[in-house]
C-alpha cells in the first residue's frame, strides 16, 4: 500500500480534461441565453432587480452583463468582452456576447469528438483574421470633405445604434441631437465634455441640447432671489474658495484680555471676507461660481452689486464651464484679471421641469455641450441616457474611422459566404473549423428574425440565395418581414464595431477553449475556528 500524496488543501475542487471544456462551454451558453433576446430593433428589454430593490430596465448588453452577478469563472470572460466592447466602441455589446457563445457552440462537437483544442484555436484565429481582412476590403468610405454628406453618414450611424433601444420611435429627433453634440467637440472628441442631465417630467421630445454648459441650481442662501438671473456677455469667475465666515474647527484656544481684543479678532475675520468680495467685484466679474460654499453674507453682497453667484458647484460641471467659457479655476482672489476670467454670450437661469438650471450659452471656446433629458419615469430616463451614450460613442467612432458597413445581419451573411468559399480551398482540419465559424456568423441575422417573430429559416435561405448571387448588402428587413438592401435602407454601422466584436468574440472563444483544468481553493475561514486561549 503506497501512502496517499495530498498536494492540495482539503476541500479543493479540481476538474480537468475534455469534460471541463464542455462544462465551461455550457456555462457560457447559459449567459448568452440571458441577452439573446435583446438583440435588434425588436429585441426585448430586461428588468433587473438588485439586492437593495433597485430596478433597472435595460436593453444594453453591457449593462445587463454588469448587473448579472456571474460567479462562474469561465463565463466571466463573456462579461469582460461585453464591457470592453462598451468601452471601446460603445455599441454591439449584445452581438459580441452572442457571437462568442455561437462560436463556442459550433466548436463543442469538435471538442467532444476529440479534436485537440489548440487545433481548434488555430482555426478560429485564422477565420477571424480572414473575416477582419474582408471587412476592411468591402467597407464603404463616404467622402469626408463634404460637410452635409459626413453629417448624413453620422446621423444614419446614430439612428442605427438607437434602432434597437427604447427610444427607437424618436430616433430621428435624437440622432440629429447626438450628431450636433459630437460635432461641437474638438478634434480629440472627449466624452466627458458632453454632459447629460436628467430632469423628471415632460415628454421625451422636450429633451434639449444646450450649446454650452448647463447645471442644476446649487444650494443657495438668503439674498439669492435678489440677484439678476440673466446677463449678456458677462465675465465669469471660477473659484475654489470658501466665501463665508469660518467657525473654528479644531479646539483652538485664543486667550483674550479684554473686549477690544475680541473685537479685533472678529473684525479681522470680516475684513478678510470683505477684502475677498471687493476684489471679486472690482475684477468686473458678473457671475461667480465656486466649488466650495458661498455663504449668506457673500450672497447678499453680490446681490447688492447685481452679481450672480453659485456655490458648491460639482467639480465636473465647473471644469466643463472652464473648458467652454475659458478662464481658469482659481484658489486665490489676489490677482483676478481678464486673462483668468471666462466669458459667454448669454447666461440665464431658467426653470426646466421642477428644477432650475443655470445655462451658459454662446461660449467662445464652446467645445462642450449639455443634453438635458426629459421623461416620465426614472428608469426610462436612465435607459435613454444609456442609449444616447451608445449613439454618441458610435458617432465619435464613425467620425474618426469613416468606413461603414450595412447592419441588420448583412455583413455577417457576406462574411459567412466568404469564409465558406475560402474553407473549401483549405486542406486539413481547418476546413471544417472555418466553415463552422461561417455557420456561427449566421446567428446574428437568425436572432434578429427570431426576436421579431419571423420565420428565420425562410429568411436565412433567401439571404443565402441573394448573397450567392452577389448582392453583398442584403440583410434582414425588420419592418416588412423580408430581405432588403440595407446599404440603401441606410442601416449603417461603422466597420470598427464589427471588427472589434469579431476580434473580442474570437479571443474569448480561444481563451475558454484553452482552459482544461479548474482548481477552486476552499474559502479561508470556512473551517472550524481554532480553539481560543481566553476564558470561555
Secondary structure per residue as TSV (DSSP state, phi and psi in degrees):
chain	resnum	aa	ss	phi	psi
A	1	X	-	360.0	118.5
A	2	X	-	-85.9	142.2
A	3	X	-	-67.5	145.2
A	4	X	-	-75.6	134.3
A	5	X	-	-95.8	122.9
A	6	X	-	-107.5	114.8
A	7	X	-	-94.0	-43.5
A	8	X	S	-102.2	157.2
A	9	X	-	-58.6	152.1
A	10	X	T	-62.2	138.8
A	11	X	T	92.4	-3.1
A	12	X	-	-74.0	133.2
A	13	X	E	-99.4	130.2
A	14	X	E	-131.0	129.8
A	15	X	E	-133.4	140.6
A	16	X	E	-146.6	176.5
A	17	X	S	86.3	-166.3
A	18	X	H	-62.6	-38.8
A	19	X	H	-62.6	-29.3
A	20	X	H	-67.2	-43.5
A	21	X	H	-62.9	-42.4
A	22	X	H	-61.9	-42.3
A	23	X	H	-68.9	-33.2
A	24	X	H	-65.4	-40.2
A	25	X	H	-63.4	-41.4
A	26	X	H	-63.9	-37.3
A	27	X	H	-64.2	-40.2
A	28	X	H	-67.0	-34.7
A	29	X	H	-60.7	-39.0
A	30	X	H	-64.4	-37.3
A	31	X	H	-66.1	-43.6
A	32	X	H	-61.0	-37.8
A	33	X	H	-63.5	-23.9
A	34	X	H	-68.1	-39.2
A	35	X	H	-104.4	-5.7
A	36	X	G	-53.2	-42.2
A	37	X	G	-79.9	-1.2
A	38	X	G	-92.0	-0.7
A	39	X	-	-75.3	137.9
A	40	X	S	86.6	174.0
A	41	X	T	-63.5	-24.8
A	42	X	T	-104.3	18.9
A	43	X	-	-69.8	151.2
A	44	X	-	-86.1	161.6
A	45	X	-	-100.4	160.1
A	46	X	E	-113.2	142.3
A	47	X	E	-110.1	113.5
A	48	X	E	-109.7	131.9
A	49	X	E	-114.6	123.9
A	50	X	-	-85.0	176.8
A	51	X	T	-59.9	-34.5
A	52	X	T	-80.3	-1.2
A	53	X	-	93.1	4.8
A	54	X	-	-75.7	125.5
A	55	X	E	-100.0	138.4
A	56	X	E	-127.1	127.1
A	57	X	E	-105.9	123.1
A	58	X	E	-148.3	154.9
A	59	X	-	-118.8	-1.2
A	60	X	-	-87.9	120.6
A	61	X	H	-52.6	-44.4
A	62	X	H	-66.0	-39.4
A	63	X	H	-64.3	-43.2
A	64	X	H	-62.8	-43.5
A	65	X	H	-63.4	-38.1
A	66	X	H	-66.2	-37.3
A	67	X	H	-80.1	-21.4
A	68	X	S	-74.0	124.5
A	69	X	-	-87.3	85.2
A	70	X	-	-81.9	129.7
A	71	X	-	-108.0	-19.4
A	72	X	-	-67.9	125.4
A	73	X	T	-61.9	-38.7
A	74	X	T	-74.3	-36.4
A	75	X	T	-69.9	-18.8
A	76	X	H	-62.9	-27.0
A	77	X	H	-62.7	-32.5
A	78	X	H	-67.7	-36.2
A	79	X	H	-64.3	-40.0
A	80	X	H	-65.7	-40.3
A	81	X	H	-70.0	-31.4
A	82	X	H	-65.5	-40.7
A	83	X	H	-65.9	-41.0
A	84	X	H	-68.3	-36.8
A	85	X	H	-64.8	-37.8
A	86	X	H	-66.2	-40.9
A	87	X	H	-73.4	-36.4
A	88	X	H	-80.5	-51.2
A	89	X	T	-116.3	-25.4
A	90	X	S	96.4	-36.3
A	91	X	S	-122.8	170.0
A	92	X	-	83.0	21.0
A	93	X	H	-73.2	-37.4
A	94	X	H	-69.2	-42.5
A	95	X	H	-57.8	-41.2
A	96	X	H	-66.4	-37.1
A	97	X	H	-69.6	-42.9
A	98	X	H	-64.1	-41.5
A	99	X	H	-62.4	-45.8
A	100	X	H	-61.1	-42.3
A	101	X	H	-62.8	-39.4
A	102	X	H	-72.1	-38.1
A	103	X	H	-57.4	-44.6
A	104	X	H	-65.3	-39.9
A	105	X	H	-62.5	-40.6
A	106	X	H	-71.7	-25.5
A	107	X	H	-85.3	-15.5
A	108	X	H	-57.5	-47.2
A	109	X	H	-59.0	-34.7
A	110	X	H	-65.8	-41.2
A	111	X	H	-63.9	-42.8
A	112	X	H	-63.7	-33.6
A	113	X	T	-81.8	-2.8
A	114	X	T	95.5	14.2
A	115	X	-	-70.5	136.1
A	116	X	-	-67.2	139.6
A	117	X	H	-66.0	-25.1
A	118	X	H	-66.6	-34.1
A	119	X	H	-67.0	-41.0
A	120	X	H	-62.5	-44.5
A	121	X	H	-60.7	-42.0
A	122	X	H	-61.4	-40.7
A	123	X	H	-64.1	-43.2
A	124	X	H	-63.5	-43.1
A	125	X	H	-63.1	-42.2
A	126	X	H	-63.6	-43.6
A	127	X	H	-62.5	-41.8
A	128	X	H	-63.1	-42.4
A	129	X	H	-60.1	-45.4
A	130	X	H	-63.4	-40.6
A	131	X	H	-65.0	-45.1
A	132	X	H	-63.9	-41.9
A	133	X	H	-58.4	-43.8
A	134	X	H	-67.7	-39.6
A	135	X	H	-60.4	-44.3
A	136	X	H	-62.4	-32.9
A	137	X	H	-70.4	-43.1
A	138	X	H	-96.6	-4.8
A	139	X	-	-62.2	144.3
A	140	X	E	-93.6	131.3
A	141	X	E	-111.5	105.2
A	142	X	-	-70.6	163.7
A	143	X	-	-69.4	134.2
A	144	X	S	-91.0	-27.3
A	145	X	S	-72.0	-20.9
A	146	X	-	-84.2	113.1
A	147	X	H	-58.0	-48.4
A	148	X	H	-66.8	-36.2
A	149	X	H	-68.7	-40.3
A	150	X	H	-62.2	-41.0
A	151	X	H	-63.7	-42.3
A	152	X	H	-62.4	-42.8
A	153	X	H	-58.4	-46.4
A	154	X	H	-65.4	-39.1
A	155	X	H	-64.8	-40.1
A	156	X	H	-63.4	-43.3
A	157	X	H	-63.6	-40.3
A	158	X	H	-66.1	-41.0
A	159	X	H	-65.1	-38.3
A	160	X	H	-64.9	-41.3
A	161	X	H	-64.2	-32.4
A	162	X	H	-89.3	-9.9
A	163	X	H	-58.6	-30.2
A	164	X	T	-97.7	7.7
A	165	X	S	-101.7	176.6
A	166	X	T	-59.9	-29.3
A	167	X	T	-94.8	24.0
A	168	X	G	-66.8	-17.5
A	169	X	G	-68.9	-31.5
A	170	X	G	-105.0	26.0
A	171	X	H	-67.1	-27.4
A	172	X	H	-64.8	-43.7
A	173	X	H	-62.9	-46.5
A	174	X	H	-75.5	-33.7
A	175	X	H	-65.0	-37.7
A	176	X	H	-62.7	-42.6
A	177	X	H	-63.7	-43.5
A	178	X	H	-64.6	-42.0
A	179	X	H	-65.9	-42.1
A	180	X	H	-56.7	-44.4
A	181	X	H	-62.5	-45.3
A	182	X	H	-70.5	-36.2
A	183	X	H	-69.9	-17.4
A	184	X	T	-76.5	-19.2
A	185	X	S	-76.2	167.7
A	186	X	-	-81.6	-172.1
A	187	X	T	-66.1	-25.4
A	188	X	T	-78.1	-13.2
A	189	X	-	49.4	58.5
A	190	X	-	-72.1	132.6
A	191	X	G	-65.6	-37.7
A	192	X	G	-73.2	-1.5
A	193	X	G	-86.5	-5.5
A	194	X	E	-102.9	106.8
A	195	X	E	-86.6	141.4
A	196	X	E	-122.5	119.9
A	197	X	E	-115.2	146.5
A	198	X	E	-116.3	128.3
A	199	X	E	-124.3	116.3
A	200	X	E	-64.7	150.8
A	201	X	B	101.8	161.7
A	202	X	S	78.7	178.3
A	203	X	-	-102.1	167.6
A	204	X	G	-59.1	-33.6
A	205	X	G	-70.0	-12.5
A	206	X	G	-81.0	-2.8
A	207	X	-	-58.2	135.7
A	208	X	E	-131.6	155.1
A	209	X	E	-108.7	123.2
A	210	X	E	-102.2	122.0
A	211	X	S	-79.2	79.4
A	212	X	E	153.0	-140.6
A	213	X	E	-120.7	142.3
A	214	X	E	-138.1	133.4
A	215	X	E	-144.5	160.1
A	216	X	E	-66.7	142.6
A	217	X	-	-57.9	134.7
A	218	X	-	-87.0	175.9
A	219	X	-	-61.6	132.7
A	220	X	-	-131.5	157.7
A	221	X	-	-100.8	178.9
A	222	X	T	-59.5	147.1
A	223	X	T	98.2	-14.1
A	224	X	G	-66.8	-37.3
A	225	X	G	-65.4	-20.0
A	226	X	G	-83.5	-8.8
A	227	X	S	-76.7	144.3
A	228	X	-	-62.6	150.0
A	229	X	S	-112.1	6.3
A	230	X	E	-143.8	139.2
A	231	X	E	-140.9	152.3
A	232	X	E	-115.8	132.9
A	233	X	S	48.3	54.1
A	234	X	-	-81.3	158.6
A	235	X	E	-93.3	142.8
A	236	X	E	-119.7	124.7
A	237	X	E	-100.1	127.4
A	238	X	E	-109.4	117.7
A	239	X	E	-121.9	161.0
A	240	X	-	-128.5	54.3
A	241	X	-	-132.7	144.5
A	242	X	-	-84.3	126.1
A	243	X	B	-109.1	66.7
A	244	X	S	-156.1	163.6
A	245	X	-	-71.0	133.3
A	246	X	-	-94.6	136.5
A	247	X	-	-83.1	143.4
A	248	X	-	-63.0	126.2
A	249	X	-	-77.1	-123.0
A	250	X	T	-13.7	157.9
A	251	X	T	-79.2	76.0
A	252	X	-	-78.3	148.7
A	253	X	-	-125.5	122.5
A	254	X	-	-115.6	118.9
A	255	X	-	-95.1	122.7
A	256	X	-	-117.9	143.3
A	257	X	S	-85.5	-41.6
A	258	X	S	-143.7	178.2
A	259	X	H	-65.5	-36.0
A	260	X	H	-59.7	-41.2
A	261	X	H	-63.9	-40.7
A	262	X	H	-60.9	-41.5
A	263	X	H	-61.4	-38.5
A	264	X	H	-62.4	-41.9
A	265	X	H	-61.2	-46.6
A	266	X	H	-62.7	-45.9
A	267	X	H	-59.9	-40.3
A	268	X	H	-59.7	-42.8
A	269	X	H	-59.3	-48.3
A	270	X	H	-64.3	-40.8
A	271	X	H	-61.4	-44.2
A	272	X	H	-58.0	-46.6
A	273	X	H	-63.6	-48.2
A	274	X	H	-66.5	-31.1
A	275	X	H	-60.9	-46.8
A	276	X	H	-58.7	-47.9
A	277	X	H	-63.3	-40.5
A	278	X	H	-64.4	-39.4
A	279	X	H	-64.1	-41.4
A	280	X	H	-63.5	-42.2
A	281	X	H	-65.4	-43.3
A	282	X	H	-71.4	-18.0
A	283	X	T	-71.7	-13.9
A	284	X	T	91.0	4.9
A	285	X	-	-70.0	138.7
A	286	X	S	-106.6	-26.7
A	287	X	E	-120.8	123.9
A	288	X	E	-116.0	120.7
A	289	X	E	-117.3	135.2
A	290	X	E	-135.2	147.2
A	291	X	S	-74.9	-29.1
A	292	X	S	-99.5	168.1
A	293	X	-	-62.2	147.1
A	294	X	B	-114.1	116.8
A	295	X	-	-76.9	-177.5
A	296	X	H	-71.1	-33.4
A	297	X	H	-61.5	-49.2
A	298	X	H	-62.7	-41.1
A	299	X	H	-59.6	-45.0
A	300	X	H	-70.3	-36.1
A	301	X	H	-60.0	-45.8
A	302	X	H	-67.0	-38.8
A	303	X	H	-62.2	-40.0
A	304	X	H	-63.4	-27.7
A	305	X	T	-104.6	22.5
A	306	X	T	55.7	41.9
A	307	X	-	-115.9	156.6
A	308	X	E	-110.3	138.8
A	309	X	E	-137.1	153.5
A	310	X	E	-144.2	125.2
A	311	X	-	-104.9	171.5
A	312	X	S	54.1	42.5
A	313	X	-	-78.0	131.3
A	314	X	-	-56.4	147.5
A	315	X	H	-56.2	-48.1
A	316	X	H	-65.5	-34.9
A	317	X	H	-66.6	-38.7
A	318	X	H	-65.2	-40.2
A	319	X	H	-66.9	-38.8
A	320	X	H	-67.6	-36.9
A	321	X	H	-62.1	-39.7
A	322	X	H	-64.0	-42.5
A	323	X	H	-64.6	-36.0
A	324	X	H	-81.0	-45.2
A	325	X	H	-99.0	-2.1
A	326	X	-	81.1	-169.0
A	327	X	-	81.2	-175.9
A	328	X	-	-141.5	161.4
A	329	X	E	-85.8	120.5
A	330	X	E	-104.7	149.1
A	331	X	S	-109.7	3.9
A	332	X	-	-145.8	156.0
A	333	X	-	-106.0	14.3
A	334	X	T	-60.7	-46.0
A	335	X	T	-127.6	72.5
A	336	X	-	-82.9	117.6
A	337	X	-	-140.3	180.0
A	338	X	G	-60.0	-25.8
A	339	X	G	-68.6	-25.5
A	340	X	G	-105.3	1.4
A	341	X	-	-96.8	142.3
A	342	X	E	-89.1	173.5
A	343	X	E	-152.4	157.0
A	344	X	E	-149.4	165.2
A	345	X	E	-71.5	-39.4
A	346	X	E	-145.4	128.9
A	347	X	E	-120.6	134.9
A	348	X	E	-150.3	158.2
A	349	X	E	-111.2	124.1
A	350	X	E	-133.4	161.0
A	351	X	E	-89.4	122.8
A	352	X	E	-124.4	113.6
A	353	X	T	62.9	-133.2
A	354	X	T	-90.6	-2.0
A	355	X	E	-113.6	157.1
A	356	X	E	-99.7	139.5
A	357	X	E	-121.5	145.0
A	358	X	E	-95.0	121.6
A	359	X	E	-114.2	129.5
A	360	X	E	-110.7	116.1
A	361	X	E	-117.5	160.0
A	362	X	E	60.8	48.0
A	363	X	E	-77.8	139.2
A	364	X	T	-65.2	-39.9
A	365	X	T	-104.3	36.3
A	366	X	-	-58.3	93.3
A	367	X	-	-112.6	26.6
A	368	X	-	-148.0	157.8
A	369	X	E	-152.3	169.3
A	370	X	E	-133.6	133.6
A	371	X	E	-105.8	124.3
A	372	X	E	-104.6	111.3
A	373	X	E	-88.6	132.1
A	374	X	E	-111.8	157.0
A	375	X	E	170.5	166.4
A	376	X	S	-70.9	-69.5
A	377	X	S	-95.1	154.8
A	378	X	H	-59.8	-46.9
A	379	X	H	-61.6	-36.7
A	380	X	H	-63.9	-41.8
A	381	X	H	-68.9	-35.6
A	382	X	H	-64.8	-41.1
A	383	X	H	-66.8	-37.5
A	384	X	H	-62.0	-40.5
A	385	X	H	-62.9	-42.6
A	386	X	H	-63.9	-40.1
A	387	X	H	-65.0	-41.7
A	388	X	H	-66.4	-36.3
A	389	X	H	-60.5	-45.9
A	390	X	H	-59.6	-45.6
A	391	X	H	-65.2	-40.1
A	392	X	H	-63.5	-42.6
A	393	X	H	-60.9	-43.2
A	394	X	H	-63.7	-43.5
A	395	X	H	-64.7	-38.6
A	396	X	H	-61.4	-44.9
A	397	X	H	-62.8	-44.0
A	398	X	H	-65.9	-30.4
A	399	X	H	-73.2	-37.4
A	400	X	H	-76.9	-50.2
A	401	X	S	-112.1	106.6
A	402	X	-	-89.3	11.8
A	403	X	E	-81.3	134.2
A	404	X	E	-124.3	156.1
A	405	X	E	-128.2	166.8
A	406	X	E	-82.6	137.6
A	407	X	T	-89.9	-155.3
A	408	X	T	65.0	33.0
A	409	X	T	82.3	-2.3
A	410	X	H	-68.2	-48.4
A	411	X	H	-67.2	-34.1
A	412	X	H	-65.5	-41.0
A	413	X	H	-65.5	-39.3
A	414	X	H	-67.1	-40.6
A	415	X	H	-63.5	-40.9
A	416	X	H	-60.3	-45.7
A	417	X	H	-62.7	-44.5
A	418	X	H	-61.5	-46.0
A	419	X	H	-67.4	-35.5
A	420	X	H	-62.2	-43.6
A	421	X	H	-64.1	-41.4
A	422	X	H	-67.8	-39.2
A	423	X	H	-59.5	-30.0
A	424	X	T	-69.8	-18.3
A	425	X	T	-92.1	-0.7
A	426	X	-	-105.9	131.6
A	427	X	-	-89.7	157.3
A	428	X	S	95.6	-173.2
A	429	X	H	-67.6	-26.6
A	430	X	H	-59.3	-27.8
A	431	X	H	-57.5	-46.5
A	432	X	H	-64.5	-42.3
A	433	X	H	-67.9	-42.3
A	434	X	H	-68.0	-36.6
A	435	X	H	-71.4	-26.6
A	436	X	H	-68.4	-39.5
A	437	X	H	-65.1	-37.9
A	438	X	H	-60.7	-41.2
A	439	X	H	-64.9	-39.4
A	440	X	H	-63.9	-33.4
A	441	X	H	-65.1	-21.8
A	442	X	T	-71.8	-5.6
A	443	X	H	-65.4	-30.6
A	444	X	H	-66.0	-55.1
A	445	X	H	-61.8	-34.5
A	446	X	H	-64.7	-43.3
A	447	X	H	-67.7	-35.9
A	448	X	H	-59.1	-42.8
A	449	X	H	-67.4	-46.0
A	450	X	H	-60.6	-41.6
A	451	X	H	-67.2	-27.1
A	452	X	H	-91.3	-3.4
A	453	X	T	82.7	20.2
A	454	X	-	-89.2	170.0
A	455	X	-	-83.0	102.3
A	456	X	H	-69.5	-34.8
A	457	X	H	-62.4	-44.0
A	458	X	H	-61.5	-48.0
A	459	X	H	-69.2	-37.7
A	460	X	H	-65.5	-36.9
A	461	X	H	-62.7	-42.0
A	462	X	H	-61.0	-44.0
A	463	X	H	-63.7	-42.7
A	464	X	H	-60.3	-41.1
A	465	X	H	-65.2	-45.2
A	466	X	H	-63.1	-42.3
A	467	X	H	-68.0	-34.6
A	468	X	H	-64.7	-29.9
A	469	X	T	-81.0	-4.1
A	470	X	T	100.3	7.2
A	471	X	-	-85.3	90.4
A	472	X	T	-75.4	-18.8
A	473	X	T	-101.9	19.8
A	474	X	E	-74.2	128.5
A	475	X	E	-139.5	-174.7
A	476	X	E	-74.0	133.5
A	477	X	E	-103.0	101.0
A	478	X	T	-67.0	-33.8
A	479	X	T	-70.7	-36.1
A	480	X	T	-111.2	12.1
A	481	X	T	49.4	57.9
A	482	X	E	-158.2	-170.2
A	483	X	E	-106.8	152.4
A	484	X	E	-154.4	162.4
A	485	X	E	-78.3	105.2
A	486	X	T	-76.1	-12.8
A	487	X	T	-70.0	-43.2
A	488	X	T	-71.5	-33.8
A	489	X	T	-75.3	-2.3
A	490	X	T	64.2	33.4
A	491	X	-	-93.2	89.7
A	492	X	E	-113.0	145.7
A	493	X	E	-136.2	144.3
A	494	X	E	-61.2	138.5
A	495	X	H	-63.0	-24.5
A	496	X	H	-60.2	-34.7
A	497	X	H	-60.7	-45.7
A	498	X	H	-69.4	-41.4
A	499	X	H	-62.8	-44.8
A	500	X	H	-63.0	-42.3
A	501	X	H	-63.7	-44.3
A	502	X	H	-64.5	-44.7
A	503	X	H	-63.6	-45.4
A	504	X	H	-64.5	-41.2
A	505	X	H	-65.0	-41.0
A	506	X	H	-72.9	-33.6
A	507	X	H	-60.1	-46.4
A	508	X	H	-62.7	-40.8
A	509	X	H	-60.4	-47.4
A	510	X	H	-62.3	-39.3
A	511	X	H	-63.3	-45.6
A	512	X	H	-70.1	-35.7
A	513	X	H	-72.6	-23.3
A	514	X	T	-86.5	-5.1
A	515	X	-	-91.8	120.4
A	516	X	-	-120.0	5.9
A	517	X	E	-151.6	137.7
A	518	X	E	-122.1	127.5
A	519	X	E	-118.5	121.2
A	520	X	E	-106.6	123.4
A	521	X	-	-76.1	142.4
A	522	X	-	-67.6	148.0
A	523	X	-	-68.4	134.9
A	524	X	T	-71.2	147.0
A	525	X	T	92.1	-2.4
A	526	X	-	-89.6	-18.4
A	527	X	S	-71.8	-180.0
A	528	X	-	-67.0	146.8
A	529	X	-	-68.8	142.6
A	530	X	-	-66.4	146.2
A	531	X	-	-63.9	136.1
A	532	X	-	-83.8	160.9
A	533	X	-	-97.4	-16.5
A	534	X	S	-75.1	177.1
A	535	X	-	-71.6	141.4
A	536	X	-	-77.7	360.0
